[in-house]
Amino acid sequence: MTVHLARRPAAQWWALAGFFAAVIAVALVGSLAVARPADDYAALARPGWAPPSWLFGPVWTVLYAMIAVAGWLVWRRAGWGPAMWAYTLQLVLNAIWTPLFFGAGQRGLAFADIVALWLAIAATVLLFRRISALAAWLLVPYWLWVTFAGALNFTIWHLN
């Protein structure tokens, strides 16, 4: 009898570590793109409803943990398939945003990326829901934050 990798306890924990490594890599791409994102953010004309720069770190830390766990839950149940391809796509689009917005100063392209990211998260939530309701719900705060971030990106793009 062959045991699926996702069903072996040690493999499950290593896989969870791998999902956390993936979201850490996404975060690192953003942090390497800009030396001082808080200073860059402070220098922008922003709407009155824009959050302070210190809020982004704690919010993204929680969201990335939820994204990692969601991916792991789906992988455990279904392995690699369409849901995981959507998951991968949204991670790539997430990683691209900070270099576009801050590193290249391309606010319009960053907005296009965040729209694509929003759609990729929507697809991921829908695909995850078929496999694990919990995994889908873990992505909802991320989806809401990206909705807010999209509005902020659009506004900053037009103010600057």
N, C-alpha and C positions, 0 to 999 in steps of 0.2 A: 504494500500500500504506500503510495506517495503522499507525503504531507506537503501541502501548499506552503510556500515560504511565509505567507501572511498568517499562517496558523501556528507557526513555531514561536513560542514565547520569546526566546532570545532575539529572533529575527524581527519580531514586532517592536521591541525596544530600540534596536538598532535602526529600524526604519523610522521610528519617531524622531530619533536623533538626526537622521537624514533630512526629514521634513523641516526640523528646526534649522539645520545647516542651510537649507535652501532659502528660507526666509531671511536668515542672517546675511546670506550672500546678496540678496535683493537689497537689503538695508545698506550693506557695505558699498554697493555700486553707487547708491545715492550719496553716501557720505564721502566717497572718494571723488565724486564729481565736483564738489564745492568745498573749498577750504573752510569757509565761515558762513554757513547758510543762515544763521541767525542774523549776522550783520547784513547779508544780502537781502534778507527778508525785511529787516528794519529800514533799509534804504529805499524800499519800494513805496509808491503811493498805494495805500490800502484802504478798503472801505472801513467804516466805523465798526462793523460787525466782525472784522478779521480777528482771529484769536492771537494772543501773544505768542511769540516764538517758542517760549519754554514749554508750551502745551503739546507741541508736536511730538517730542521725544516720548513722553509717557503714553500718549494715545497710540502711537505707532508700535510701541513695545507690546502693549496689550493686544492690539489688532494682529500683529505678526504672530504672536503666540496662538491666537485663535485660528488664524489661517493655517498654521502648521498642524495643529490638532485636527482641524477639519479635513485636510488632505490625508492625513494618516488614517483617520476613521474610514474614509472612503476606500483608500488603498487596502486596508485590512479586509473589507467586505468584498470588494470587486476587483482588486488588483489593478493592472494598468489597462485603461480603456478610454472611451470618449470623455468621460468625466475628468480623468486625470490630464488629458490633453488640454481641455478647457482651463483646468487649474494651472497648468504650466504656462499657457498663453497669458493668463492674467498676471502671473508672477513676472513674466518678461515685460509686459506693458507697464507694470508697476515700477520695475527697475529702470525703465527708460525715462520716466517722467522727470525725476530730479535732474539728471544731466541736461535734459532739454530746457527745463524751466530756469534752473539756476546756472548750470555750467555753460550752456550756449546762449542763454537769455532769449530763447525762442518761445515766448509765451503762447503764441498762436499754435505752434506745433505741439507744445505741451498740452494745450487744451484739446487738440485733436486726439492726442494720445490718451488723455483722461476720459474722453468720450468712448474711445475704443476699449479702455480698461473697464469702464462702467458696464458696457455691453458684455465684455468677457466675464465679469463677475456675475452678471445676470444669468448668462448661460451656465456658468459653474454652479450657481445656486440651484437652478432648475435641474441640472444633471445630478447634482449631489442629492437633491431631495428624493429622487427615485431610489437612492441607495441608502442614505442615512439622513433622517430628518434632523438629527442633532448636528451633523456636519453642515447641512444647509443653513440652519439657524446660527451656527457659529460664524458664518460669513456675512450675515445680515448687518451687524454693526459696521463692518468693513465697507460694505456696499453703501450704507448711509453716510459714512465718513467721506467716501469718494464722491458721493453726490454733493456734499457740502464743499469738498475740495474743488470740485469742478466749477461750482458757482464762484468760489473765491478766485480760482485761476482765470476764469472768464473776466471777472471784474477787474482784477489786477492787470490783465492784458489790455483792457480798454482804458484803464487809468494811467498806464505807463506807455 
